[in-house]
Each structure stands twice: as structure tokens, then as C-alpha cells.
Amino acid sequence: MSAAFPVASGASIPTWWLNTVIGAFLLIPVGLLTKALFASFSHVATKYQFWASEEFWFFALGAVLWVLAFFGSIWVCGEPRPLRAYVFGHELTHAIWVWLMGGRVSEFKFSRSGGFILTNKHNVWIALAPYFYPIYSVAVVMVYGVASAFYDLAALTPVLFGLIGLTWAFHLSFTVWMIPKGQSDLTQFGTFYSLVIIYGMNLALLSGLLVMASPEATFSLFGAALLEATEDFAAFAFQAAMRIGAWL
């Protein structure tokens, strides 16, 4: 599944090498974000027993149910199902991000074998959006938010997290399944650079879900964990630079 975009005439300078260098540097903030997420989760899990909360267990249950369905469909059908729903969501995500960035979509097609959109706007965020923007999870949250404006849905909050877990696992499983298939969405900006962006954005999404699911996992707590990780890395980098300088 990939979007079809207009190509400007004339010569162009390849940028994959530059994106590879940028991707290498992005590994540092992505690594710090990873450490901060695990530190924050460990803090709320051990001190506040977040792992025992309804939100965590319903999210985990939804994710596990989808993973079983995903691998079960591969075992029975030879490919994951529902593939058509994934392709539709994939192309719709491209279209949504085109609209968000002021572009127009002139054609939208999808089927079980693939899909595409035709648009007058293209950039890395539009190309990679389906790999970090879980459109069905976003739809669940939006429906819940609209319905909660008219009805008291507090008792259904665990169900919300169950549906988020299921739809997010849907997003993650199909993303992992599609990446090795040589998607042009990834290769046109450099596969390494694209994978770093995808991982970092999914990590940011998980961090947001943790803050949303646990009252104790505040943005200030996450910020403190990120600052600590940054200080540790800075100290490590300084010591490494001093040792290299002494060796030289």
C-alpha cells in the first residue's frame, strides 16, 4: 500500500544519505525517550501498582485478543485478516494527513491487494503517517469523547481501554507485518530514517497512553524521567569524550 504523488520534472538531489545521517542522530533522543518511558512505567507499576488497574488489564486483554486473532488468521488463511480494513485505514490515514497539511486528495482507491491516493502534497509525515497514527484507536477515542458529552460513560472507561488495546495492537501488528515488504512509503525517504521516525512516534504515542491511563504518570513525572535520562547520557558522552581525548 502506498500513495501516488506527483513528481516534479527536472533533476533532483538524492537525500537518502542525508536522512540516514539525521536518522543516526535521532537515535539519541529516541533512546532517551525509550528509557524515560520504561522508567515512568516501572515507577507507576511498582509504587502505585498500575499493573493491577482495570485500565492496564483491559488494555492488555484487548491487545492479547487481537494478537491471537492476527496469528490465528495467518495460520488459517495464510495472511492476516481483515486485510481490506487495514488497507482502507492505511490509505485513509494518508488522506487525513494530506488534508491536515492543506493538500487535496483527487483519487482514493483500496482493495485487499493494495491501495493508493492521488494528491498534490507530499512529505515524510504524510508518507509515514499510517505507521505511527493508529487511525482506528483514534476513531474509538473520538466516538467515546463525543458520546461522553451526552451520556455518563465513566463506568465504561475500562471498555474504552480494552478497545484501544485491541485497535492499537491491530495497528502495531499490521505495521510490523508490512514493513519488511519493501513499502515505497519507507524507501523514498530512506528506510533507516523512516524506521527511526516510526519507532519514535509510536513511542511517543505509548507515552501518551501511559499518561492517559494512569493518574500517577503525569507529564511532570515523564519529564523528570526524560531529564534524568538526558543527564545520564550527557555524563556518559562526556566521559567517553575525555577518554578518547586522553587516548589520542
C-alpha positions in Angstrom: 0.0 0.0 0.0 1.4 3.3 -1.0 0.3 6.7 -2.1 0.9 8.0 -5.6 2.3 11.5 -5.6 3.2 14.0 -8.4 6.9 14.1 -9.3 8.5 17.3 -10.3 10.3 17.4 -13.6 14.0 18.0 -13.8 16.9 16.7 -11.9 16.8 16.4 -8.1 19.4 15.8 -5.5 19.1 12.5 -3.6 18.6 13.0 0.1 18.6 9.4 1.4 22.2 9.8 2.6 21.4 13.0 4.5 18.3 11.3 6.0 20.5 8.4 7.1 22.8 10.8 9.0 19.8 12.6 10.5 18.3 9.2 11.5 21.6 8.3 13.2 21.4 11.4 15.3 17.7 10.9 16.0 18.7 7.6 17.7 19.9 9.6 20.7 16.5 11.3 21.5 14.6 8.2 20.6 16.8 6.2 23.0 16.3 8.8 25.8 12.5 8.6 25.2 12.7 4.8 25.4 14.5 5.0 28.7 12.1 7.6 30.1 9.0 5.5 29.1 10.3 2.4 30.8 11.4 4.4 33.9 8.0 6.0 34.1 6.1 2.7 33.7 8.3 1.0 36.2 7.7 3.8 38.7 3.9 3.7 38.5 3.8 -0.1 38.2 5.9 -0.7 41.4 4.9 2.3 43.6 1.2 2.7 42.6 0.6 -0.9 41.2 -0.5 0.4 37.9 -0.3 -3.2 36.6 -3.2 -4.1 38.8 -5.5 -1.3 37.5 -8.6 -2.0 35.3 -7.2 0.2 32.6 -4.0 -1.7 32.3 -5.7 -5.1 32.3 -8.4 -4.2 29.8 -5.8 -2.6 27.5 -3.6 -5.8 27.8 -6.7 -8.0 27.3 -7.7 -6.2 24.1 -4.1 -6.4 22.8 -3.8 -10.1 23.5 -7.1 -10.9 21.9 -6.1 -9.1 18.8 -2.7 -10.8 18.7 -4.4 -14.2 18.9 -6.8 -13.3 16.1 -3.9 -11.9 14.0 -1.8 -15.0 14.2 -4.8 -17.3 14.0 -5.9 -15.7 10.7 -2.4 -16.1 9.3 -2.5 -19.8 10.3 -5.9 -20.4 8.9 -5.9 -18.1 5.8 -2.2 -17.7 5.1 -2.4 -13.9 5.6 -3.7 -11.6 8.3 -7.4 -10.6 8.3 -9.2 -8.3 7.9 -6.7 -7.1 5.3 -9.2 -4.9 3.5 -9.9 -2.9 6.7 -6.2 -2.4 7.2 -5.7 -1.2 3.6 -8.6 1.2 3.9 -7.3 2.6 7.2 -3.8 2.9 5.7 -4.9 4.9 2.7 -7.4 7.0 4.7 -4.6 7.9 7.1 -2.5 9.2 4.1 -5.5 11.2 3.1 -6.2 12.6 6.5 -2.6 13.8 6.9 -2.8 15.4 3.4 -5.8 17.3 4.5 -4.2 18.3 7.8 -1.3 19.8 5.8 -3.5 21.7 3.4 -3.4 19.4 0.5 -6.1 17.9 -1.7 -6.9 14.3 -2.5 -8.1 13.7 -6.0 -8.4 9.9 -6.0 -8.7 7.3 -3.3 -8.7 3.6 -4.0 -8.2 0.5 -1.9 -8.7 -3.3 -2.1 -7.3 -6.4 -0.4 -4.3 -6.4 -2.7 -3.4 -2.7 -2.1 -4.4 0.9 -2.5 -3.3 4.4 -3.3 -4.3 8.0 -3.2 -3.5 10.8 -5.7 -2.7 14.1 -4.1 -1.0 17.4 -4.7 1.0 17.4 -1.5 3.7 15.0 -0.2 6.2 14.9 2.7 7.7 12.5 5.1 4.8 12.8 7.6 2.2 12.1 5.0 4.2 9.1 3.8 4.8 7.6 7.2 1.6 8.5 9.0 -0.1 5.1 8.6 2.8 3.5 10.5 2.5 5.7 13.6 -1.0 7.1 13.5 -3.4 4.3 14.8 -6.5 5.5 13.0 -8.9 3.0 14.5 -7.7 3.8 18.0 -8.2 7.5 17.3 -11.7 6.7 16.0 -12.5 4.8 19.2 -11.4 7.7 21.4 -13.3 10.2 19.3 -16.5 8.2 19.4 -16.1 7.8 23.2 -15.4 11.5 23.6 -18.5 12.6 21.6 -20.7 10.1 23.4 -19.5 11.1 26.8 -20.6 14.6 26.1 -24.2 13.3 26.1 -24.0 10.3 28.4 -22.2 9.4 31.6 -19.7 6.7 30.3 -17.4 6.6 33.4 -18.4 3.0 34.1 -17.3 2.1 30.5 -13.8 3.5 30.8 -12.2 0.1 31.2 -14.0 -1.0 28.0 -12.6 2.1 26.3 -9.1 0.9 27.2 -9.9 -2.6 26.0 -10.9 -1.3 22.6 -7.8 1.0 22.5 -5.6 -2.0 23.3 -7.3 -4.1 20.6 -7.1 -1.4 17.9 -3.6 -0.4 18.8 -2.4 -4.0 18.6 -4.2 -4.1 15.2 -2.1 -1.1 14.2 1.1 -2.4 15.5 0.8 -6.0 14.2 0.0 -4.8 10.6 2.7 -2.2 10.8 5.3 -4.9 11.7 3.9 -7.2 9.1 4.0 -4.6 6.3 7.5 -3.1 7.0 9.5 -6.0 5.5 7.5 -6.0 2.3 9.5 -3.1 0.7 6.9 -0.4 1.0 7.7 2.7 -1.1 6.4 4.8 1.9 9.6 3.8 3.7 12.2 3.6 0.9 11.6 7.0 -0.7 13.0 8.9 2.3 15.5 6.2 3.3 14.4 3.0 5.1 16.6 3.5 8.2 15.5 7.1 8.6 11.8 6.1 8.2 12.1 3.3 10.8 13.6 5.7 13.3 10.7 8.1 12.8 8.1 5.4 13.0 9.6 3.9 16.2 9.9 7.3 17.8 6.4 8.4 17.0 4.9 5.1 18.3 7.0 5.5 21.4 5.5 9.0 21.9 2.1 7.5 21.4 2.7 4.9 24.1 3.9 7.6 26.4 0.7 9.5 25.9 -1.4 6.4 26.6 0.5 5.8 29.8 -0.2 9.3 31.0 -3.8 9.0 30.0 -4.3 5.6 31.7 -2.5 6.3 35.0 -3.3 9.4 37.1 0.2 9.0 38.7 2.0 9.0 35.4 1.9 12.8 34.9 3.7 14.7 32.2 5.9 16.2 35.0 6.9 12.6 36.1 7.7 11.7 32.5 9.6 15.0 32.0 11.7 14.2 35.1 12.4 10.7 33.8 13.4 12.2 30.4 15.7 14.8 32.1 17.4 12.1 34.2 18.0 10.0 31.1 19.4 13.0 29.3 21.7 13.9 32.2 22.9 10.2 32.4 23.6 10.3 28.6 25.4 13.6 28.8 27.6 12.3 31.6 28.4 9.1 29.6 29.2 11.1 26.5 31.4 13.5 28.4 33.4 10.6 30.0 33.7 8.9 26.6 35.0 12.1 25.0 37.5 12.6 27.8 38.8 9.0 27.4 39.0 9.3 23.6 40.9 12.6 24.1 43.3 11.1 26.5 43.9 8.1 24.2 44.6 10.4 21.2 
